[in-house]
Amino acid sequence: MKTQIRFIFVTGGVVSSLGKGIAASSLGLLLKERGFRVTLQKLDPYLNVDPGTMSPFQHGEVFVTDDGAETDLDLGHYERFTDVSLGRKNSVSAGQIYDEIINRERKGDYLGKTVQVIPHVTDEIKRRMIDTAEEGNAEVSIIEIGGTVGDIESLPFLEAIRQLRLELGRNQTFFVHVTLVPLVRAAKELKTKPTQHSVKELREIGIQPDVLLCRCETAIPQEVRSKIALFCNVPANAVIATPDVRSIYEVPLVLHRGGLDVLALEGLALGPGTPLDLSRWESTVRAILEPEDKVRIAVCGKYTHLQDAYKSILEAFVHAGAANGVQVEVKWIESTELETREPEDIFDRVDGVLVPGGFGERGIEGMIRAIRYARMHGVPFFGICLGLHCASIEIARHLCNLEHANSTEFDPETPHPVIDLMPDQVTKHQKGGTMRLGAYPCDLQAGSRAREAYGDERIRERHRHRWEFNDDYRSAFEEAGVRFTGICPDNGLVEILELESHPWFLAVQFHPELKSRPERPHPIFRSFVAAALRFHRGRPIDGASDRGVSVSDTGNAPSEPAGGSGDDADVRDSGVGGATHV
């Protein structure tokens, strides 16, 4: 197995959620800024083919690539830090590996041999690592191994990278291990034993890490680093402290100061590359950490108990906030709360409302009430995917006089299916990978907010859904003041709708958050945050605004449940860009 590509492997030990993905992304940024062609890949040990059928409570958000792959959320970090668009081959699961091997065995490709983990599984893992790097024309491929060292599921992946070092040599492979150095507060002492045991596990497998990234709450004294180096068989300068930071976008700067990029280049026998200039990145970090103002945006969703379910939205708010000189403070609202409480109680002092994507009937009526509140009070509103569906239902019921209007996802018998299953989805019964996925074009109407934000006539955005706006209702909506300002030229499907009479009311069928970058905030998020800032600085009274938003409906609104005064424990506030982990 011959290749000139260098491989950096990132593993994790002691506990999960130490930030392997952020570490890999940060190193990718540093090497790219030095002029090297970089790609990143995630190897996940679960047996699902991809995260597309997994609950957001299990796995967080599903990150969709341009080519329609449903991938791990770490690919979002890879793209945001390196500004490189990745694809299907950059996300590999054990399920994909075993599926490929079993299909080959059924076809007789192994010529009667006994199919085993070694060599068949490990060979397939190595093949995918090399093929992905070569197809991406990479000089350096950074590969993150999911899970924690010691997990039985990840053993074939660890064995594969051990073999790859033997086959390619030390100058083509570099091992980075992310581990934990906990602070025992009662003893006021940093403990190195968890790191020692984690490295011991790796060495028993046959892998000697070249660098240790030690996660900790505070800086690690030199004597503690020397102790870790001694017992883990690495040089003292290869023990790099990665303390908690205020923003994940500080991490590349921390790792550079620790010397990680220099160590990696030396270990891979690569030259220093072009002179490293992180001034633009530093400027972006300053804009994130030193906002001039603050806006408060309510995110009304179905999975707010696990904020990783909306990871890309949170990061898009960070980017758009920095571009507008503000911190975006997110008020998390579980949509089911709005089904029994008055919106006025929950949306007090909120400068914008966002309804994100999701699936299923739970909490839908709460989202509709949130949208109605934003529409009637002139509060900037942004709907994404399911948010467009709920906005369409709200408009149909209360502006178009379409009683009991709904989506067939939630009510198959609705008399007014303003949102309906796409025709090509009717015959699909397999759930995984069968939605409308990936990037599609969208033509923007002249004079629209969307066109103003993008500054372009045609865009491409990423999708993940089965239901669409029902074109049979387009004229009724237009008569009620709705503008369909984004249309897919391939099939005429509605991609964006806006309300003309509202200061800022926009909903999209696609997922714009997936393409936002720290140095290139997404245009719609940037425009939305700017609208929230205007609202914040000149808050309308009783829904009045300079654009003449109406606070009454033209139709007869169906009765809604009375609000209660229950406990608000599930409505939590969290400042985006506050204390984060590497």
C-alpha positions in Angstrom: 0.0 0.0 0.0 2.0 3.0 -1.3 1.1 6.6 -1.1 3.0 9.9 -0.5 0.1 11.4 1.5 0.8 12.1 5.2 -1.7 10.9 7.8 -2.5 12.5 11.2 -4.6 10.3 13.5 -6.6 11.9 16.3 -7.7 9.6 19.1 -9.3 10.3 22.5 -9.1 8.7 25.9 -10.5 8.7 29.5 -13.9 10.2 28.6 -15.8 11.3 25.6 -16.6 14.9 24.6 -13.0 16.1 25.0 -13.0 17.8 21.7 -11.2 15.6 19.2 -13.2 17.1 16.4 -12.2 20.7 17.4 -8.6 19.6 17.8 -8.6 17.9 14.4 -10.3 21.0 12.8 -7.9 23.4 14.4 -4.8 21.4 13.2 -6.4 21.4 9.7 -6.7 25.1 9.8 -3.1 25.6 10.9 -1.7 23.3 8.2 -3.9 24.9 5.5 -2.7 28.3 6.5 0.8 27.0 6.0 0.0 26.2 2.4 -0.7 22.5 2.6 -3.6 20.8 0.9 -5.6 19.3 3.8 -8.6 17.0 4.0 -10.3 15.5 7.1 -12.2 12.3 7.8 -14.2 10.9 10.6 -14.3 7.2 11.4 -17.2 6.3 13.7 -17.4 2.9 15.4 -21.2 2.6 15.5 -23.0 0.0 13.3 -25.5 2.5 11.8 -24.7 3.2 8.2 -24.9 6.9 9.0 -26.5 9.1 11.6 -29.5 9.9 9.4 -31.8 7.5 11.2 -30.5 8.3 14.7 -32.4 10.4 17.1 -31.0 13.9 17.7 -31.0 13.1 21.4 -28.7 10.2 20.7 -26.3 11.8 18.3 -26.9 15.5 18.0 -27.4 17.1 14.6 -27.0 15.4 11.3 -24.6 17.4 9.1 -25.5 17.2 5.4 -22.8 17.7 2.8 -23.2 19.0 -0.8 -23.3 15.5 -2.2 -26.2 14.5 0.0 -24.4 12.5 2.7 -25.8 12.5 6.2 -22.8 12.7 8.5 -21.5 13.2 12.0 -21.6 16.8 13.3 -17.8 16.9 13.5 -17.8 17.3 9.7 -19.4 20.7 10.4 -16.5 21.7 12.5 -14.1 20.5 9.8 -15.8 22.6 7.2 -16.1 25.7 9.4 -12.5 25.7 10.5 -10.8 24.8 7.1 -13.5 26.3 4.8 -13.2 23.1 2.7 -16.4 21.4 1.4 -16.3 17.7 2.4 -18.5 14.8 1.1 -19.8 11.3 1.6 -16.4 9.6 1.8 -15.2 11.9 4.6 -17.6 10.2 7.0 -17.1 6.5 7.6 -19.0 4.2 10.0 -18.4 0.7 11.1 -21.8 -0.1 9.6 -20.6 1.0 6.1 -17.4 -1.1 6.5 -19.3 -4.3 7.5 -22.0 -3.7 4.9 -19.4 -3.5 2.2 -17.6 -6.6 3.4 -20.7 -8.7 3.7 -21.9 -7.7 0.2 -18.5 -8.8 -1.2 -18.7 -12.1 0.7 -22.2 -12.7 -0.7 -20.9 -12.1 -4.2 -18.0 -14.5 -3.7 -15.3 -11.9 -3.9 -13.2 -13.6 -1.2 -12.9 -16.8 -3.1 -14.0 -19.1 -0.2 -11.7 -17.5 2.4 -12.8 -17.1 6.0 -13.8 -13.4 6.4 -12.2 -11.9 9.5 -11.6 -8.6 11.3 -8.0 -9.0 10.4 -7.2 -8.6 7.5 -10.6 -7.9 5.8 -12.1 -5.3 8.1 -8.8 -3.5 8.7 -7.9 -3.6 5.0 -11.2 -2.0 4.1 -10.7 0.7 6.7 -7.2 1.5 5.3 -8.4 1.5 1.7 -11.1 4.1 2.6 -8.6 6.3 4.4 -6.2 6.3 1.4 -8.8 6.6 -1.3 -10.5 9.5 0.3 -7.2 11.4 0.8 -6.1 10.7 -2.8 -9.4 11.7 -4.3 -9.3 14.9 -2.3 -5.8 15.6 -3.7 -4.6 16.1 -0.2 -1.0 16.3 1.0 -2.1 15.8 4.6 -5.2 13.8 5.8 -6.3 14.3 9.3 -8.4 11.4 10.5 -10.4 11.4 13.8 -11.2 8.0 15.4 -14.6 8.3 17.1 -15.3 6.9 20.6 -12.8 6.4 23.4 -9.7 4.2 23.6 -10.7 1.1 25.4 -14.1 0.8 23.7 -14.4 -2.6 22.0 -16.2 -1.0 19.0 -13.2 1.1 18.0 -10.6 -1.6 18.2 -10.7 -2.5 14.4 -10.1 1.2 13.6 -7.2 1.5 16.0 -5.7 -1.7 14.6 -6.0 -0.3 11.1 -4.0 2.9 11.9 -1.4 0.8 13.8 -0.9 -1.3 10.6 -0.8 1.9 8.5 2.2 3.2 10.5 4.0 -0.1 9.9 3.3 0.0 6.2 4.0 3.7 5.5 6.6 4.5 8.2 6.9 7.0 10.9 7.5 10.0 8.6 4.1 9.5 7.0 2.0 8.9 10.1 1.5 11.1 13.2 -0.6 10.2 16.3 -2.3 12.8 18.4 -4.0 11.7 21.5 -6.6 13.9 23.3 -6.9 13.1 27.0 -8.0 14.5 30.3 -6.1 15.9 33.2 -8.8 16.5 35.8 -8.5 19.0 38.7 -9.5 17.5 42.0 -10.7 20.6 43.7 -10.8 19.2 47.3 -7.1 18.5 47.0 -6.4 21.4 44.7 -4.3 19.1 42.5 -4.2 18.1 38.8 -4.2 14.3 38.4 -2.2 12.7 35.7 -3.2 9.0 36.3 -6.2 9.1 33.9 -3.9 10.2 31.1 -1.3 7.6 32.0 -3.9 4.8 31.9 -5.3 6.1 28.6 -1.8 6.1 26.9 -1.2 2.6 28.5 -4.3 1.4 26.7 -3.0 2.8 23.4 0.4 1.3 23.8 -1.0 -2.1 24.6 -2.7 -1.9 21.2 0.6 -1.1 19.7 0.2 2.7 19.2 2.7 5.1 20.7 1.2 8.7 20.6 3.5 11.4 19.3 1.7 14.3 21.0 -0.7 14.5 23.9 -3.3 17.2 24.0 -4.2 17.4 27.7 -7.7 18.8 28.4 -7.9 20.7 31.6 -9.8 23.5 33.4 -6.6 25.5 33.9 -3.0 25.8 32.7 -0.8 22.8 33.4 2.4 23.5 35.3 5.7 22.4 33.8 6.4 19.8 36.5 3.0 18.1 35.8 3.7 18.1 32.0 7.2 16.6 32.7 5.6 13.9 34.8 3.1 13.1 32.0 5.9 13.0 29.5 8.0 10.6 31.6 5.3 8.1 32.2 3.7 8.3 28.7 7.0 8.1 26.8 6.8 11.4 24.9 9.0 14.4 24.9 8.0 17.2 27.3 7.4 19.6 24.5 4.9 17.1 23.1 2.6 17.4 26.1 0.4 20.4 25.2 -2.1 21.8 27.6 -5.5 22.7 26.2 -7.4 24.6 28.9 -11.0 25.7 28.6 -11.5 28.7 26.4 -14.3 31.2 25.8 -14.8 30.2 22.2 -13.9 27.1 20.2 -12.4 29.5 17.6 -9.6 30.3 20.1 -8.4 26.7 20.0 -6.2 27.0 16.8 -4.4 29.8 18.5 -3.9 27.8 21.7 -2.6 24.8 19.8 -0.3 26.9 17.7 1.2 28.5 20.8 1.6 25.0 22.2 3.6 24.1 19.0 1.3 21.4 17.7 1.6 22.4 14.0 5.4 22.5 14.2 5.6 19.1 15.9 3.3 17.6 13.3 5.3 19.0 10.4 8.5 17.8 11.9 7.1 14.3 12.6 5.8 14.0 9.1 9.1 15.2 7.6 7.4 18.2 5.9 9.0 21.6 5.5 7.5 24.5 7.4 5.4 25.5 4.4 4.5 29.2 3.7 4.9 31.6 6.6 1.9 31.3 9.0 -0.3 34.3 9.2 -3.2 34.0 11.6 -4.1 37.7 11.7 -7.4 37.3 10.0 -8.4 34.5 12.3 -7.3 36.5 15.3 -9.4 39.4 14.1 -12.4 37.0 13.8 -11.9 35.7 17.3 -11.7 39.3 18.7 -15.0 40.1 17.0 -16.5 37.0 18.6 -15.1 37.7 22.1 -15.5 41.5 22.2 -19.0 42.3 21.0 -20.3 45.9 21.2 -23.9 44.9 21.9 -26.2 41.9 22.6 -29.4 40.5 21.0 -31.6 37.9 22.4 -33.0 35.3 20.0 -35.5 32.6 21.0 -34.9 29.2 19.4 -38.2 27.3 19.6 -37.5 23.7 18.8 -38.2 20.0 19.6 -34.7 19.0 20.8 -33.6 21.9 23.0 -32.6 19.6 25.9 -29.6 18.6 23.8 -28.1 21.7 22.2 -25.8 19.7 19.9 -29.0 18.9 18.0 -28.7 22.6 16.7 -24.9 22.8 16.7 -24.6 24.4 13.2 -27.3 27.0 14.1 -25.5 28.0 17.2 -22.2 28.4 15.3 -24.0 30.4 12.5 -25.2 32.7 15.2 -21.7 33.2 16.5 -20.5 34.0 12.9 -23.4 36.4 12.2 -23.1 38.0 15.6 -19.5 38.8 15.1 -20.3 40.3 11.7 -22.9 42.6 13.3 -20.7 43.4 16.3 -23.1 41.7 18.8 -23.3 38.6 21.0 -26.3 36.4 20.2 -27.8 35.2 23.4 -30.0 32.2 22.8 -33.2 31.6 24.8 -34.0 27.9 24.4 -37.7 27.2 24.3 -39.1 23.7 24.2 -42.0 24.0 21.7 -44.3 21.8 23.8 -44.2 24.6 26.5 -46.0 26.9 24.1 -48.9 24.6 23.8 -50.0 25.3 27.4 -48.6 28.8 28.0 -49.1 32.2 26.6 -46.3 33.3 24.2 -46.3 36.7 25.8 -44.9 35.1 29.0 -42.1 33.4 27.2 -41.1 35.9 24.5 -40.7 38.9 26.7 -37.6 40.9 25.8 -36.8 38.6 22.8 -35.4 40.3 19.7 -36.0 37.5 17.2 -37.6 34.1 16.9 -36.1 31.1 15.0 -37.9 27.8 14.4 -35.4 25.2 13.3 -35.8 21.8 11.5 -37.1 18.6 13.0 -39.5 15.7 12.3 -42.7 14.4 13.9 -45.9 15.9 15.3 -44.7 16.6 18.9 -44.5 20.3 19.7 -45.8 21.5 16.3 -48.7 23.6 17.6 -46.3 25.3 20.0 -44.1 26.3 17.0 -47.1 27.6 15.2 -48.0 29.8 18.2 -44.5 31.1 18.3 -44.6 32.1 14.7 -48.0 33.8 15.1 -46.7 35.8 18.0 -43.6 36.9 15.9 -45.8 37.8 13.0 -48.4 39.8 15.0 -45.8 41.7 17.1 -43.4 42.6 14.3 -40.6 40.4 15.9 -38.0 39.3 13.3 -38.8 35.7 12.4 -36.6 33.0 10.7 -37.9 29.6 9.8 -35.7 26.7 8.7 -37.1 23.6 7.0 -39.8 22.5 9.5 -39.9 26.2 10.4 -41.1 27.0 6.8 -43.7 24.2 7.2 -45.0 25.7 10.5 -45.0 29.2 9.1 -47.0 28.0 6.1 -49.6 26.3 8.4 -49.8 29.5 10.5 -50.3 31.7 7.5 -52.9 29.3 6.0 -55.0 29.2 9.1 -54.8 32.8 10.1 -54.3 34.8 7.0 -55.8 32.6 4.3 -58.9 31.5 6.2 -58.0 27.8 5.5 -59.5 26.2 8.6 -57.6 23.1 9.9 -54.8 23.6 7.4 -51.9 21.4 8.2 -49.0 19.3 6.9 -49.8 15.7 5.9 -46.8 14.7 8.0 -48.9 15.7 11.1 -52.5 15.2 9.8 -52.9 12.9 6.8 -56.6 13.8 6.6 -56.3 17.6 6.7 -58.7 19.3 4.3 -55.9 21.8 3.4 -52.5 20.1 3.0 -50.5 23.2 2.5 -47.4 21.1 3.2 -47.4 17.7 1.5 -45.2 14.7 0.8 -43.1 15.1 -2.3 -44.4 12.8 -5.1 -41.2 11.0 -5.5 -41.2 10.2 -1.7 -44.6 8.4 -1.8 -43.1 5.0 -2.9 -40.1 5.2 -0.7 -40.4 3.0 2.4 -36.7 2.7 3.4 -35.9 5.6 5.8 -32.1 5.9 5.5 -30.7 8.2 2.9 -34.0 8.5 0.9 -34.9 12.2 1.6 -34.2 15.2 -0.6 -30.6 15.5 0.4 -27.6 17.7 -0.6 -27.2 20.9 -2.5 -29.8 22.2 -4.9 -30.0 25.5 -6.8 -32.4 28.3 -5.9 -33.3 31.4 -8.0 -33.9 34.5 -5.9 -36.6 37.1 -6.8 -35.4 40.7 -7.4 -36.2 43.1 -4.7 -36.6 40.4 -2.0 -34.8 40.3 1.4 -33.2 37.1 0.3 -31.8 38.6 -2.9 -30.6 41.6 -0.9 -28.9 39.4 1.7 -27.2 37.1 -0.8 -26.4 39.7 -3.4 -26.8 37.1 -6.1 -29.5 35.8 -8.5 -28.8 32.1 -8.0 -27.6 30.2 -4.9 -27.0 26.6 -3.9 -28.1 25.4 -0.5 -28.2 22.0 1.3 -31.5 20.2 2.0 -32.8 17.4 4.2 -36.5 16.8 4.1 -39.4 14.8 2.6 -42.3 17.3 2.7 -42.6 20.5 0.6 -44.9 23.5 0.2 -48.0 22.4 -1.8 -48.0 24.5 -5.0 -51.8 24.3 -5.2 -52.0 27.0 -2.5 -49.5 29.4 -3.9 -52.1 31.9 -5.3 -54.0 31.9 -1.9 -50.8 32.7 -0.1 -49.8 35.5 -2.5 -53.2 37.1 -2.1 -52.6 37.1 1.7 -49.3 39.0 1.2 -46.8 36.2 0.9 -43.9 36.4 -1.6 -42.3 33.3 -2.8 -38.8 34.7 -3.3 -36.8 31.6 -3.8 -37.7 28.9 -6.3 -35.7 25.8 -7.3 -35.2 26.0 -11.1 -35.0 22.2 -11.4 -38.5 21.5 -10.3 -40.3 24.7 -9.4 -40.4 23.9 -5.7 -40.7 26.7 -3.1 -37.4 27.3 -1.3 -38.1 30.7 0.4 -41.1 32.7 1.5 -41.4 36.2 2.9 -44.1 38.4 4.3 -44.3 41.7 2.7 -46.0 43.5 5.5 -43.6 42.4 8.2 -40.3 44.1 9.2 -38.4 40.8 8.7 -40.2 37.5 8.2 -38.4 34.9 6.2 -38.6 31.1 6.0 -36.4 28.7 4.0 -36.8 25.0 3.0 -33.1 24.4 3.0 -30.5 24.5 5.9 -28.4 27.6 5.5 -26.6 27.0 8.8 -24.6 24.2 7.2 -22.7 26.6 5.0 -21.9 29.4 7.5 -18.2 30.0 8.3 -16.4 32.2 10.9 -14.9 34.4 8.2 -17.9 34.1 5.8 -21.1 34.3 7.9 -24.2 33.0 6.1 -26.0 35.9 4.4 -29.5 35.0 5.8 -28.2 34.6 9.4 -26.3 37.9 9.1 -29.4 39.6 7.8 -31.6 38.0 10.5 -29.2 39.1 13.3 -29.1 42.6 11.9 -32.9 42.7 11.9 -32.9 41.5 15.6 -30.4 44.3 16.4 -32.6 46.9 14.8 -35.6 45.5 16.8 -33.5 45.6 20.0 -32.4 49.2 19.5 -35.9 50.5 18.6 -38.3 48.0 20.0 -41.8 48.4 18.5 -44.7 49.0 20.9 -47.8 46.8 20.6 -46.5 45.4 17.3 -46.3 48.8 15.5 -43.3 49.2 13.1 -42.0 51.4 10.4 -43.1 48.8 7.9 -46.7 48.8 8.9 -47.0 45.3 10.2 -50.6 44.3 10.9 -51.4 43.0 14.4 -54.7 41.5 13.4 -55.5 38.5 11.2 -57.7 38.7 8.1 -59.2 35.3 8.8 -61.1 33.8 11.7 -58.4 32.2 13.9 -59.3 28.9 15.4 -59.4 28.9 19.2 -56.1 28.3 21.0 -55.5 26.8 24.4 -55.3 29.2 27.3 -51.9 29.9 28.7 -50.9 28.5 32.1 -48.5 29.8 34.7 -46.5 26.7 35.2 -42.8 26.3 36.0 -40.4 27.7 33.3 -37.6 25.3 34.2 -37.4 24.0 30.6 -37.0 27.4 29.1 -33.3 27.9 29.6 -31.0 30.8 28.6 -27.5 30.3 27.2 -25.1 32.8 25.8 -23.6 31.8 22.4 -19.9 32.2 22.4 -19.6 31.9 26.2 -17.4 29.3 28.0 -16.8 26.4 25.7 -14.6 23.3 25.6 -11.9 22.4 23.2 
